[in-house]
Amino acid sequence: MTITFVLLLVVLGGFVGVMAGLLGIGGGLIIVPALLFLLPQIGIAAEHAMQIALATSLSCIILTSGSSAFNHLRYGNIDMLSVKWLIPGIVIGGFVGATLADWMPSEYLPRVFGVIVFFLAVQMFLSIRQRTAKPMPGAGLMMMSGGMIGMIASLAGIGGGALSVPYLNRHGVEMRKAVGTSSLCGCMIALSGMIGFIWHGFAVKDLPEYSLGYVYLPALLFVSCASMFTTKVGAKLATELPTSVLKKVFSVFLMFVSIHMLLR
């Protein structure tokens, strides 16, 4: 590693922290494409770069989303009833998603990521004009929804905010609370997904030094340390900005990321 590489990781982490607090995302939508570009620059084999980017992203999200959730809890922005019924499915789905990512050929993973994010961008953009909320489903359906959110999020190396924020908002949870609740759920998705990637990575023999399974520890260290200091900035902005602005920022950002990954 070079000093330039370390500085890029720190800058990446700072930006991720702000976006995590602002939009309720764990930062994977930024970390995955950034690491996919950076890792080959330091000699990491392209055949493992996407799995390493996904696993390391999820590991960073544990701390980023945890820090963001703590700040949102201080502002009263977490719906604990939603957390209670979503988390069991989220934990199971997160492990399943990591298993699918390990099984899938590496060249397909960036496109899978791009398609998932493109769908999320369109969904969020269309929800800007939504006025009537649907009633919150029962406990069983919420657990199933949590399972789907966890699986897709882990497969894309994200904290699930791009899925859980519109889901919660569509079912009557006010946008700021949807963002805060998403941060806590994202922490659990990331933990489950990371365990899956570590487990499957132990069977791979040619991973780089300083790796724990598919998790690349230097990137985890520098990105996480920087992001934890900046989540409070994003959380404060989320409290002050109007809901429509949050949704517009979210949808435009997702569209940009998805197009970038599909055109790789």
Backbone as CSV, one residue per row, in Angstrom:
resi,resn,N_x,N_y,N_z,CA_x,CA_y,CA_z,C_x,C_y,C_z
1,MET,0.831,-1.198,0.000,0.000,0.000,0.000,0.871,1.256,0.000
2,THR,0.373,2.285,-0.676,1.058,3.576,-0.707,0.302,4.582,0.147
3,ILE,0.975,5.709,0.432,0.322,6.772,1.196,-0.894,7.303,0.429
4,THR,-0.766,7.385,-0.900,-1.888,7.849,-1.727,-3.096,6.944,-1.570
5,PHE,-2.857,5.637,-1.568,-3.936,4.670,-1.414,-4.633,4.849,-0.061
6,VAL,-3.844,5.033,0.989,-4.402,5.225,2.330,-5.231,6.513,2.386
7,LEU,-4.707,7.598,1.804,-5.437,8.862,1.804,-6.758,8.748,1.049
8,LEU,-6.745,8.009,-0.059,-7.986,7.806,-0.814,-9.009,7.045,0.016
9,LEU,-8.553,6.075,0.790,-9.460,5.324,1.664,-10.055,6.226,2.742
10,VAL,-9.231,7.137,3.301,-9.714,8.050,4.338,-10.755,9.023,3.766
11,VAL,-10.483,9.574,2.584,-11.442,10.475,1.928,-12.740,9.730,1.625
12,LEU,-12.599,8.508,1.131,-13.765,7.672,0.847,-14.599,7.475,2.111
13,GLY,-13.926,7.161,3.206,-14.625,6.950,4.463,-15.354,8.191,4.953
14,GLY,-14.732,9.358,4.812,-15.377,10.598,5.229,-16.648,10.872,4.456
15,PHE,-16.597,10.661,3.160,-17.777,10.876,2.315,-18.871,9.859,2.642
16,VAL,-18.466,8.623,2.858,-19.409,7.561,3.200,-20.149,7.893,4.488
17,GLY,-19.443,8.409,5.476,-20.067,8.748,6.744,-21.163,9.788,6.603
18,VAL,-20.896,10.838,5.828,-21.905,11.873,5.612,-23.136,11.293,4.922
19,MET,-22.918,10.487,3.879,-24.035,9.912,3.139,-24.816,8.917,3.990
20,ALA,-24.130,8.207,4.869,-24.805,7.248,5.743,-25.761,7.960,6.685
21,GLY,-25.310,9.038,7.294,-26.168,9.779,8.197,-27.296,10.495,7.486
22,LEU,-27.034,10.979,6.275,-28.019,11.745,5.527,-29.119,10.877,4.932
23,LEU,-28.725,9.720,4.354,-29.663,8.919,3.574,-30.019,7.583,4.209
24,GLY,-29.420,7.247,5.340,-29.729,5.975,5.984,-29.087,4.788,5.312
25,ILE,-28.111,5.015,4.434,-27.413,3.919,3.767,-26.116,3.635,4.521
26,GLY,-25.665,2.398,4.434,-24.440,2.046,5.129,-23.195,2.479,4.393
27,GLY,-23.344,2.899,3.150,-22.202,3.370,2.372,-21.749,2.417,1.297
28,GLY,-22.352,1.219,1.230,-21.928,0.237,0.240,-22.101,0.700,-1.186
29,LEU,-23.104,1.536,-1.434,-23.324,2.057,-2.779,-22.160,2.926,-3.237
30,ILE,-21.372,3.425,-2.293,-20.165,4.193,-2.620,-18.928,3.304,-2.504
31,ILE,-18.866,2.518,-1.436,-17.667,1.735,-1.149,-17.407,0.671,-2.208
32,VAL,-18.451,-0.055,-2.627,-18.248,-1.164,-3.571,-17.627,-0.694,-4.887
33,PRO,-18.230,0.279,-5.610,-17.581,0.711,-6.859,-16.216,1.349,-6.633
34,ALA,-16.041,2.064,-5.508,-14.741,2.690,-5.236,-13.659,1.625,-5.026
35,LEU,-13.955,0.613,-4.212,-12.970,-0.450,-3.976,-12.739,-1.287,-5.226
36,LEU,-13.778,-1.493,-6.012,-13.611,-2.259,-7.253,-12.623,-1.572,-8.189
37,PHE,-12.561,-0.240,-8.101,-11.573,0.513,-8.878,-10.206,0.508,-8.205
38,LEU,-10.165,0.660,-6.883,-8.900,0.834,-6.166,-8.124,-0.471,-5.946
39,LEU,-8.814,-1.560,-5.656,-8.118,-2.797,-5.268,-7.175,-3.331,-6.348
40,PRO,-7.577,-3.372,-7.623,-6.625,-3.843,-8.640,-5.386,-2.966,-8.764
41,GLN,-5.481,-1.693,-8.320,-4.340,-0.783,-8.405,-3.210,-1.186,-7.462
42,ILE,-3.525,-1.979,-6.440,-2.483,-2.433,-5.508,-2.198,-3.922,-5.668
43,GLY,-2.594,-4.461,-6.829,-2.203,-5.824,-7.171,-3.151,-6.934,-6.775
44,ILE,-4.353,-6.596,-6.314,-5.311,-7.640,-5.959,-5.951,-8.187,-7.225
45,ALA,-5.993,-9.510,-7.347,-6.467,-10.177,-8.557,-7.905,-9.775,-8.880
46,ALA,-8.152,-9.517,-10.167,-9.474,-9.086,-10.605,-10.538,-10.143,-10.324
47,GLU,-10.143,-11.420,-10.337,-11.127,-12.494,-10.131,-11.712,-12.486,-8.725
48,HIS,-11.002,-11.862,-7.771,-11.504,-11.802,-6.401,-11.912,-10.391,-5.982
49,ALA,-11.669,-9.391,-6.844,-11.857,-7.990,-6.453,-13.299,-7.685,-6.054
50,MET,-14.270,-8.214,-6.798,-15.656,-7.893,-6.494,-16.097,-8.511,-5.172
51,GLN,-15.739,-9.781,-4.933,-16.101,-10.410,-3.657,-15.444,-9.691,-2.483
52,ILE,-14.175,-9.289,-2.668,-13.474,-8.559,-1.609,-14.125,-7.194,-1.371
53,ALA,-14.514,-6.520,-2.470,-15.179,-5.220,-2.341,-16.505,-5.367,-1.599
54,LEU,-17.276,-6.394,-1.934,-18.562,-6.621,-1.267,-18.373,-6.920,0.213
55,ALA,-17.441,-7.835,0.514,-17.219,-8.241,1.905,-16.677,-7.092,2.745
56,THR,-15.714,-6.352,2.200,-15.119,-5.239,2.937,-16.136,-4.122,3.127
57,SER,-16.970,-3.902,2.113,-18.029,-2.913,2.221,-18.969,-3.247,3.375
58,LEU,-19.402,-4.493,3.448,-20.305,-4.900,4.526,-19.638,-4.731,5.894
59,SER,-18.348,-5.034,5.962,-17.624,-4.877,7.234,-17.569,-3.414,7.662
60,CYS,-17.339,-2.525,6.695,-17.326,-1.092,7.001,-18.707,-0.620,7.451
61,ILE,-19.738,-1.200,6.850,-21.103,-0.772,7.133,-21.490,-1.067,8.578
62,ILE,-20.932,-2.117,9.156,-21.245,-2.436,10.555,-20.963,-1.228,11.442
63,LEU,-19.787,-0.636,11.269,-19.417,0.517,12.091,-20.106,1.798,11.626
64,THR,-20.182,1.981,10.296,-20.795,3.202,9.772,-22.275,3.280,10.139
65,SER,-23.008,2.182,9.868,-24.439,2.169,10.185,-24.674,2.202,11.690
66,GLY,-23.800,1.520,12.434,-23.937,1.552,13.886,-23.773,2.952,14.433
67,SER,-22.773,3.674,13.920,-22.552,5.053,14.347,-23.719,5.948,13.922
68,SER,-24.189,5.743,12.684,-25.322,6.523,12.185,-26.578,6.246,13.010
69,ALA,-26.823,4.958,13.331,-27.998,4.589,14.125,-27.941,5.225,15.514
70,PHE,-26.752,5.264,16.103,-26.599,5.884,17.426,-26.975,7.364,17.379
71,ASN,-26.515,8.049,16.323,-26.836,9.470,16.199,-28.326,9.688,15.953
72,HIS,-28.938,8.822,15.126,-30.371,8.950,14.870,-31.185,8.630,16.119
73,LEU,-30.688,7.708,16.943,-31.378,7.380,18.190,-31.439,8.613,19.104
74,ARG,-30.374,9.380,19.105,-30.344,10.612,19.899,-31.400,11.604,19.424
75,TYR,-31.680,11.609,18.112,-32.670,12.522,17.561,-34.081,11.915,17.562
76,GLY,-34.237,10.703,18.080,-35.546,10.046,18.115,-36.022,9.574,16.764
77,ASN,-35.087,9.208,15.886,-35.429,8.868,14.508,-35.423,7.363,14.225
78,ILE,-35.745,6.522,15.219,-35.773,5.076,14.996,-37.121,4.514,15.445
79,ASP,-37.773,3.763,14.535,-39.055,3.106,14.824,-38.759,1.690,15.332
80,MET,-38.798,1.507,16.637,-38.384,0.245,17.237,-39.319,-0.907,16.894
81,LEU,-40.609,-0.651,16.645,-41.533,-1.730,16.271,-41.149,-2.336,14.926
82,SER,-40.780,-1.489,13.972,-40.339,-1.990,12.662,-39.052,-2.798,12.798
83,VAL,-38.137,-2.306,13.624,-36.874,-3.012,13.849,-37.129,-4.417,14.397
84,LYS,-38.068,-4.528,15.334,-38.364,-5.802,15.992,-38.740,-6.892,14.991
85,TRP,-39.549,-6.559,13.980,-40.040,-7.576,13.067,-39.212,-7.712,11.803
86,LEU,-38.429,-6.733,11.449,-37.601,-6.825,10.246,-36.299,-7.596,10.488
87,ILE,-35.706,-7.420,11.657,-34.353,-7.929,11.894,-34.214,-9.450,11.788
88,PRO,-35.149,-10.285,12.278,-34.963,-11.740,12.121,-34.786,-12.172,10.663
89,GLY,-35.642,-11.651,9.774,-35.509,-11.969,8.355,-34.253,-11.386,7.746
90,ILE,-33.888,-10.186,8.177,-32.706,-9.505,7.661,-31.434,-10.311,7.934
91,VAL,-31.318,-10.873,9.126,-30.122,-11.635,9.496,-29.985,-12.886,8.626
92,ILE,-31.082,-13.610,8.432,-31.049,-14.814,7.598,-30.759,-14.444,6.147
93,GLY,-31.458,-13.428,5.639,-31.264,-13.006,4.259,-29.857,-12.519,3.983
94,GLY,-29.234,-11.865,4.949,-27.866,-11.376,4.769,-26.881,-12.503,4.528
95,PHE,-27.019,-13.600,5.276,-26.117,-14.743,5.099,-26.364,-15.411,3.748
96,VAL,-27.632,-15.529,3.356,-27.974,-16.138,2.063,-27.389,-15.326,0.916
97,GLY,-27.471,-13.992,1.006,-26.921,-13.142,-0.045,-25.418,-13.306,-0.201
98,ALA,-24.698,-13.422,0.916,-23.249,-13.641,0.850,-22.929,-14.973,0.190
99,THR,-23.730,-15.987,0.450,-23.537,-17.300,-0.167,-23.743,-17.227,-1.673
100,LEU,-24.773,-16.512,-2.117,-25.017,-16.351,-3.553,-23.876,-15.598,-4.228
101,ALA,-23.350,-14.567,-3.570,-22.248,-13.788,-4.141,-20.987,-14.628,-4.283
102,ASP,-20.749,-15.534,-3.340,-19.591,-16.428,-3.432,-19.765,-17.434,-4.559
103,TRP,-20.983,-17.888,-4.779,-21.268,-18.903,-5.799,-21.260,-18.317,-7.215
104,MET,-21.675,-17.056,-7.360,-21.843,-16.442,-8.679,-20.500,-16.092,-9.322
105,PRO,-20.323,-16.317,-10.646,-19.087,-15.925,-11.327,-18.779,-14.440,-11.152
106,SER,-17.509,-14.111,-10.944,-17.095,-12.740,-10.615,-17.505,-11.715,-11.661
107,GLU,-17.458,-12.109,-12.956,-17.737,-11.134,-14.011,-19.198,-10.691,-14.025
108,TYR,-20.086,-11.456,-13.397,-21.496,-11.089,-13.381,-21.854,-10.161,-12.216
109,LEU,-21.039,-10.172,-11.179,-21.400,-9.450,-9.961,-21.553,-7.928,-10.147
110,PRO,-20.639,-7.243,-10.887,-20.845,-5.801,-11.077,-22.161,-5.472,-11.777
111,ARG,-22.565,-6.319,-12.740,-23.822,-6.068,-13.446,-25.028,-6.342,-12.561
112,VAL,-24.918,-7.375,-11.743,-25.984,-7.639,-10.777,-26.133,-6.434,-9.845
113,PHE,-25.012,-5.926,-9.374,-25.009,-4.734,-8.513,-25.685,-3.566,-9.225
114,GLY,-25.297,-3.333,-10.496,-25.844,-2.210,-11.248,-27.345,-2.320,-11.464
115,VAL,-27.823,-3.523,-11.784,-29.259,-3.735,-12.009,-30.053,-3.490,-10.730
116,ILE,-29.553,-4.022,-9.609,-30.235,-3.831,-8.327,-30.339,-2.342,-7.992
117,VAL,-29.244,-1.628,-8.149,-29.229,-0.204,-7.787,-30.088,0.618,-8.746
118,PHE,-30.097,0.252,-10.034,-30.941,0.962,-11.008,-32.416,0.843,-10.619
119,PHE,-32.830,-0.364,-10.257,-34.210,-0.583,-9.813,-34.526,0.263,-8.586
120,LEU,-33.582,0.322,-7.656,-33.798,1.097,-6.439,-33.912,2.585,-6.731
121,ALA,-33.104,3.062,-7.697,-33.152,4.480,-8.054,-34.513,4.853,-8.637
122,VAL,-35.021,4.011,-9.540,-36.332,4.268,-10.147,-37.428,4.233,-9.094
123,GLN,-37.347,3.249,-8.210,-38.352,3.119,-7.150,-38.389,4.354,-6.260
124,MET,-37.228,4.832,-5.857,-37.183,6.002,-4.991,-37.674,7.249,-5.710
125,PHE,-37.306,7.397,-6.988,-37.735,8.569,-7.748,-39.253,8.608,-7.887
126,LEU,-39.866,7.459,-8.178,-41.320,7.396,-8.327,-42.041,7.656,-7.010
127,SER,-41.379,7.345,-5.901,-42.026,7.511,-4.595,-42.058,8.958,-4.139
128,ILE,-41.363,9.852,-4.847,-41.327,11.266,-4.443,-42.732,11.866,-4.429
129,ARG,-43.567,11.469,-5.413,-44.915,12.026,-5.510,-45.953,11.209,-4.755
130,GLN,-45.548,10.153,-4.113,-46.493,9.298,-3.380,-47.060,10.055,-2.181
131,ARG,-48.374,10.035,-2.049,-49.022,10.785,-0.983,-49.683,9.885,0.060
132,THR,-50.272,8.750,-0.365,-50.979,7.876,0.571,-50.116,6.682,0.940
133,ALA,-49.955,6.465,2.231,-49.140,5.354,2.719,-49.999,4.108,2.887
134,LYS,-49.387,2.954,2.661,-50.058,1.683,2.881,-49.921,1.308,4.352
135,PRO,-50.884,0.524,4.877,-50.752,0.090,6.275,-49.564,-0.851,6.446
136,MET,-48.967,-0.837,7.616,-47.843,-1.727,7.902,-48.322,-3.173,7.912
137,PRO,-47.654,-4.086,7.192,-48.083,-5.490,7.160,-47.877,-6.169,8.511
138,GLY,-48.379,-7.405,8.621,-48.230,-8.163,9.853,-46.810,-8.622,10.080
139,ALA,-46.596,-9.242,11.246,-45.250,-9.648,11.644,-44.630,-10.626,10.659
140,GLY,-45.412,-11.625,10.188,-44.879,-12.625,9.265,-44.413,-12.016,7.956
141,LEU,-45.242,-11.136,7.384,-44.874,-10.487,6.127,-43.681,-9.563,6.310
142,MET,-43.590,-8.922,7.459,-42.440,-8.052,7.710,-41.148,-8.862,7.808
143,MET,-41.221,-10.048,8.439,-40.042,-10.908,8.504,-39.620,-11.369,7.110
144,MET,-40.610,-11.721,6.259,-40.299,-12.124,4.888,-39.686,-10.959,4.112
145,SER,-40.254,-9.775,4.300,-39.693,-8.589,3.642,-38.262,-8.336,4.106
146,GLY,-38.029,-8.507,5.412,-36.678,-8.367,5.941,-35.723,-9.362,5.314
147,GLY,-36.193,-10.591,5.087,-35.353,-11.604,4.447,-34.949,-11.205,3.038
148,MET,-35.907,-10.679,2.254,-35.600,-10.245,0.891,-34.655,-9.044,0.899
149,ILE,-34.904,-8.098,1.801,-34.029,-6.926,1.911,-32.616,-7.364,2.270
150,GLY,-32.491,-8.256,3.256,-31.172,-8.719,3.681,-30.433,-9.449,2.578
151,MET,-31.123,-10.324,1.841,-30.478,-11.097,0.783,-29.981,-10.199,-0.350
152,ILE,-30.857,-9.310,-0.833,-30.471,-8.428,-1.940,-29.362,-7.470,-1.508
153,ALA,-29.477,-6.944,-0.292,-28.476,-5.990,0.200,-27.111,-6.652,0.343
154,SER,-27.076,-7.854,0.904,-25.807,-8.556,1.075,-25.199,-8.919,-0.270
155,LEU,-26.036,-9.331,-1.214,-25.564,-9.675,-2.554,-24.950,-8.469,-3.251
156,ALA,-25.452,-7.277,-2.935,-24.915,-6.049,-3.534,-23.868,-5.365,-2.660
157,GLY,-23.604,-5.920,-1.456,-22.607,-5.328,-0.568,-23.037,-4.014,0.031
158,ILE,-24.359,-3.835,0.210,-24.879,-2.582,0.741,-25.579,-2.840,2.072
159,GLY,-25.868,-1.766,2.787,-26.509,-1.909,4.090,-28.011,-2.049,4.019
160,GLY,-28.586,-1.931,2.827,-30.012,-2.128,2.663,-30.843,-0.872,2.782
161,GLY,-30.213,0.283,3.038,-30.979,1.516,3.150,-31.732,1.853,1.880
162,ALA,-31.157,1.494,0.724,-31.812,1.748,-0.548,-33.086,0.931,-0.700
163,LEU,-33.209,-0.131,0.091,-34.406,-0.963,0.087,-35.312,-0.646,1.270
164,SER,-34.731,-0.569,2.457,-35.549,-0.423,3.666,-36.132,0.978,3.824
165,VAL,-35.422,2.015,3.359,-35.960,3.373,3.477,-37.265,3.521,2.694
166,PRO,-37.304,3.199,1.376,-38.583,3.315,0.663,-39.645,2.344,1.178
167,TYR,-39.232,1.153,1.626,-40.191,0.184,2.164,-40.893,0.753,3.398
168,LEU,-40.119,1.266,4.335,-40.689,1.817,5.561,-41.528,3.063,5.280
169,ASN,-41.010,3.934,4.404,-41.724,5.169,4.085,-43.050,4.875,3.389
170,ARG,-43.055,3.851,2.525,-44.281,3.474,1.822,-45.341,2.931,2.778
171,HIS,-44.873,2.381,3.913,-45.809,1.817,4.881,-46.032,2.745,6.079
172,GLY,-45.894,4.030,5.842,-46.335,5.005,6.825,-45.301,5.503,7.808
173,VAL,-44.051,5.036,7.716,-43.003,5.536,8.614,-42.444,6.832,8.032
174,GLU,-42.515,7.892,8.788,-42.037,9.207,8.337,-40.582,9.116,7.883
175,MET,-40.219,9.915,6.865,-38.939,9.742,6.166,-37.748,9.779,7.114
176,ARG,-37.726,10.690,8.052,-36.571,10.779,8.949,-36.453,9.522,9.808
177,LYS,-37.605,9.005,10.277,-37.561,7.767,11.060,-37.220,6.571,10.183
178,ALA,-37.647,6.599,8.925,-37.282,5.527,7.995,-35.769,5.488,7.789
179,VAL,-35.159,6.659,7.675,-33.710,6.746,7.513,-32.990,6.223,8.752
180,GLY,-33.432,6.650,9.929,-32.797,6.204,11.167,-32.972,4.716,11.407
181,THR,-34.182,4.196,11.171,-34.453,2.768,11.334,-33.618,1.951,10.361
182,SER,-33.488,2.463,9.148,-32.679,1.789,8.133,-31.225,1.648,8.579
183,SER,-30.707,2.635,9.280,-29.324,2.570,9.748,-29.118,1.392,10.702
184,LEU,-30.070,1.191,11.606,-29.960,0.081,12.550,-30.112,-1.262,11.844
185,CYS,-31.081,-1.349,10.931,-31.256,-2.586,10.156,-30.021,-2.870,9.306
186,GLY,-29.436,-1.819,8.737,-28.252,-1.991,7.899,-27.082,-2.566,8.659
187,CYS,-26.951,-2.196,9.916,-25.882,-2.739,10.754,-26.034,-4.252,10.907
188,MET,-27.274,-4.722,11.070,-27.525,-6.149,11.222,-27.338,-6.910,9.913
189,ILE,-27.757,-6.305,8.796,-27.525,-6.914,7.481,-26.028,-7.100,7.247
190,ALA,-25.275,-6.040,7.534,-23.834,-6.067,7.292,-23.143,-7.115,8.154
191,LEU,-23.556,-7.243,9.395,-22.955,-8.238,10.284,-23.196,-9.645,9.764
192,SER,-24.430,-9.938,9.384,-24.765,-11.256,8.863,-24.032,-11.544,7.557
193,GLY,-24.049,-10.561,6.646,-23.373,-10.741,5.361,-21.872,-10.898,5.514
194,MET,-21.271,-10.116,6.416,-19.826,-10.219,6.637,-19.443,-11.607,7.130
195,ILE,-20.216,-12.157,8.054,-19.929,-13.506,8.560,-19.975,-14.510,7.418
196,GLY,-20.950,-14.353,6.520,-21.036,-15.245,5.365,-19.823,-15.138,4.459
197,PHE,-19.361,-13.916,4.188,-18.203,-13.728,3.310,-16.911,-14.233,3.974
198,ILE,-16.785,-14.047,5.260,-15.607,-14.577,5.952,-15.605,-16.099,5.884
199,TRP,-16.746,-16.688,6.136,-16.880,-18.153,6.117,-16.497,-18.725,4.755
200,HIS,-17.060,-18.177,3.687,-16.784,-18.690,2.342,-15.365,-18.329,1.889
201,GLY,-14.836,-17.210,2.352,-13.492,-16.803,1.944,-12.393,-17.678,2.499
202,PHE,-12.640,-18.370,3.605,-11.631,-19.252,4.180,-11.260,-20.398,3.237
203,ALA,-12.149,-20.716,2.307,-11.885,-21.807,1.360,-11.069,-21.353,0.155
204,VAL,-10.817,-20.043,0.036,-10.061,-19.494,-1.103,-8.619,-19.274,-0.668
205,LYS,-7.659,-19.815,-1.418,-6.267,-19.834,-0.967,-5.420,-18.674,-1.470
206,ASP,-5.817,-17.993,-2.545,-4.953,-16.958,-3.125,-5.456,-15.548,-2.855
207,LEU,-6.043,-15.314,-1.689,-6.474,-13.974,-1.310,-5.272,-13.159,-0.830
208,PRO,-5.357,-11.815,-0.867,-4.198,-10.989,-0.487,-3.883,-11.085,1.000
209,GLU,-2.664,-10.651,1.340,-2.280,-10.571,2.761,-3.223,-9.640,3.510
210,TYR,-3.298,-9.834,4.824,-4.132,-9.007,5.703,-5.619,-9.130,5.361
211,SER,-6.016,-10.323,4.917,-7.425,-10.584,4.645,-7.975,-11.542,5.687
212,LEU,-9.221,-11.341,6.044,-9.947,-12.265,6.901,-11.103,-12.795,6.063
213,GLY,-10.941,-13.993,5.517,-11.871,-14.437,4.490,-11.770,-13.476,3.314
214,TYR,-12.916,-12.990,2.847,-12.916,-12.014,1.756,-12.754,-10.571,2.246
215,VAL,-12.694,-10.360,3.542,-12.602,-8.988,4.080,-11.155,-8.505,4.037
216,TYR,-10.920,-7.365,3.369,-9.570,-6.796,3.284,-9.415,-5.804,4.438
217,LEU,-8.648,-6.193,5.453,-8.597,-5.469,6.720,-8.063,-4.034,6.619
218,PRO,-7.020,-3.729,5.818,-6.563,-2.326,5.736,-7.653,-1.376,5.247
219,ALA,-8.411,-1.791,4.226,-9.495,-0.940,3.731,-10.573,-0.774,4.800
220,LEU,-10.882,-1.845,5.501,-11.861,-1.782,6.591,-11.429,-0.761,7.642
221,LEU,-10.161,-0.794,8.026,-9.652,0.091,9.070,-9.779,1.560,8.688
222,PHE,-9.224,1.935,7.530,-9.147,3.354,7.176,-10.506,3.928,6.776
223,VAL,-11.315,3.168,6.047,-12.637,3.671,5.658,-13.533,3.826,6.883
224,SER,-13.519,2.834,7.762,-14.397,2.865,8.933,-14.018,3.975,9.908
225,CYS,-12.731,4.123,10.156,-12.293,5.159,11.101,-12.715,6.548,10.641
226,ALA,-12.574,6.806,9.341,-12.953,8.125,8.824,-14.466,8.314,8.840
227,SER,-15.203,7.278,8.469,-16.658,7.423,8.346,-17.340,7.629,9.691
228,MET,-16.812,7.029,10.736,-17.446,7.150,12.043,-17.441,8.592,12.567
229,PHE,-16.494,9.401,12.080,-16.408,10.783,12.537,-17.353,11.709,11.767
230,THR,-17.859,11.248,10.623,-18.659,12.150,9.788,-20.136,11.772,9.708
231,THR,-20.546,10.636,10.312,-21.965,10.269,10.260,-22.846,11.296,10.970
232,LYS,-22.319,11.925,12.023,-23.145,12.894,12.766,-23.475,14.107,11.908
233,VAL,-22.600,14.432,10.963,-22.881,15.550,10.055,-24.089,15.213,9.190
234,GLY,-24.087,13.993,8.628,-25.206,13.564,7.796,-26.494,13.434,8.580
235,ALA,-26.422,12.903,9.793,-27.623,12.740,10.617,-28.255,14.095,10.944
236,LYS,-27.415,15.095,11.197,-27.933,16.438,11.483,-28.608,17.026,10.245
237,LEU,-28.009,16.810,9.063,-28.608,17.292,7.818,-29.948,16.614,7.562
238,ALA,-30.030,15.306,7.878,-31.278,14.564,7.673,-32.403,15.117,8.534
239,THR,-32.049,15.628,9.706,-33.049,16.198,10.612,-33.534,17.560,10.113
240,GLU,-32.672,18.285,9.410,-32.992,19.660,9.011,-33.591,19.762,7.614
241,LEU,-33.217,18.848,6.694,-33.675,18.949,5.312,-35.097,18.421,5.151
242,PRO,-35.896,18.994,4.238,-37.252,18.498,3.995,-37.237,17.124,3.323
243,THR,-38.314,16.359,3.515,-38.404,14.990,3.006,-38.201,14.911,1.500
244,SER,-38.829,15.822,0.742,-38.733,15.756,-0.711,-37.298,15.901,-1.186
245,VAL,-36.520,16.740,-0.496,-35.111,16.922,-0.862,-34.330,15.637,-0.611
246,LEU,-34.579,14.983,0.519,-33.909,13.720,0.821,-34.167,12.688,-0.269
247,LYS,-35.416,12.564,-0.691,-35.761,11.571,-1.705,-35.106,11.886,-3.049
248,LYS,-35.078,13.161,-3.428,-34.461,13.533,-4.697,-32.966,13.256,-4.685
249,VAL,-32.295,13.619,-3.586,-30.857,13.347,-3.462,-30.600,11.856,-3.555
250,PHE,-31.404,11.080,-2.848,-31.256,9.633,-2.813,-31.394,9.025,-4.209
251,SER,-32.467,9.382,-4.942,-32.734,8.762,-6.236,-31.689,9.138,-7.282
252,VAL,-31.282,10.400,-7.313,-30.265,10.835,-8.289,-28.935,10.146,-8.013
253,PHE,-28.577,10.039,-6.751,-27.322,9.382,-6.390,-27.330,7.910,-6.813
254,LEU,-28.425,7.206,-6.563,-28.518,5.794,-6.938,-28.426,5.610,-8.449
255,MET,-29.076,6.477,-9.201,-29.041,6.378,-10.656,-27.617,6.531,-11.185
256,PHE,-26.875,7.477,-10.632,-25.499,7.698,-11.058,-24.643,6.447,-10.818
257,VAL,-24.769,5.860,-9.634,-23.987,4.670,-9.295,-24.345,3.501,-10.196
258,SER,-25.631,3.291,-10.454,-26.056,2.139,-11.246,-25.548,2.230,-12.682
259,ILE,-25.621,3.401,-13.279,-25.144,3.582,-14.651,-23.641,3.325,-14.727
260,HIS,-22.918,3.808,-13.739,-21.465,3.584,-13.701,-21.132,2.094,-13.689
261,MET,-21.836,1.320,-12.874,-21.526,-0.112,-12.771,-21.984,-0.882,-14.004
262,LEU,-23.105,-0.503,-14.612,-23.591,-1.198,-15.804,-22.701,-0.951,-17.009
263,LEU,-22.016,0.191,-17.035,-21.163,0.528,-18.172,-19.730,0.046,-18.012
264,ARG,-19.417,-0.638,-16.912,-18.054,-1.135,-16.693,-17.655,-2.137,-17.763
